Amino acid sequence: MLYGAEGIENIQPNAIAQWLSFLGWLICLMGYYFICWRKQGQTLGMKAWRLKLQNVDGTPASPEQCIKRSIFACFSLGLLGAGYLICLIPSRKTCLHDDLSDTQVVVLEKQK
């Protein structure tokens, strides 16, 4: 082997460590969305696209709704993106995780 690469197959962590690190990554990601949605109703990307998460009545999403939306968004993506693609149907304007968490994403007016 070149450059001392023998034994490189032994550096992989075991399956439990891999699942724990994946779970930690998922919790951090969901935490980011939770904090952004609760604080301003927007993530950094949503600000760039002038989108805002809110209740159907216009009030900010509750903590329970943010947690539900984070969990259901994983399932929407896990269904080969079908949960996201249903918003393209003309009669619908929401994604699956919006329906299940009773939230909506609205487009904000352009600021001058």
NORVENFEN-V289137 format. One record per residue. N is the residue number from 1. OMEGA is omega as a letter, one per 40 degrees, with the letter a starting at -180 (* if undefined). Layout:
{{N & OMEGA} {N & OMEGA}}
//
This chain:
{{1 & i} {2 & i} {3 & i} {4 & a} {5 & i} {6 & a} {7 & a} {8 & i} {9 & a} {10 & a} {11 & i} {12 & i} {13 & a} {14 & a} {15 & a} {16 & i} {17 & i} {18 & i} {19 & i} {20 & i} {21 & i} {22 & i} {23 & i} {24 & i} {25 & a} {26 & i} {27 & i} {28 & i} {29 & i} {30 & i} {31 & i} {32 & i} {33 & a} {34 & a} {35 & a} {36 & a} {37 & i} {38 & a} {39 & a} {40 & a} {41 & a} {42 & i} {43 & i} {44 & i} {45 & i} {46 & i} {47 & a} {48 & a} {49 & a} {50 & i} {51 & i} {52 & i} {53 & i} {54 & i} {55 & i} {56 & i} {57 & i} {58 & i} {59 & i} {60 & i} {61 & i} {62 & i} {63 & i} {64 & i} {65 & i} {66 & i} {67 & i} {68 & a} {69 & i} {70 & a} {71 & a} {72 & i} {73 & i} {74 & i} {75 & i} {76 & i} {77 & a} {78 & i} {79 & a} {80 & i} {81 & a} {82 & i} {83 & i} {84 & a} {85 & a} {86 & i} {87 & i} {88 & i} {89 & a} {90 & a} {91 & a} {92 & i} {93 & a} {94 & i} {95 & a} {96 & a} {97 & i} {98 & i} {99 & a} {100 & i} {101 & a} {102 & i} {103 & i} {104 & i} {105 & a} {106 & i} {107 & i} {108 & i} {109 & i} {110 & i} {111 & a} {112 & *}}
//
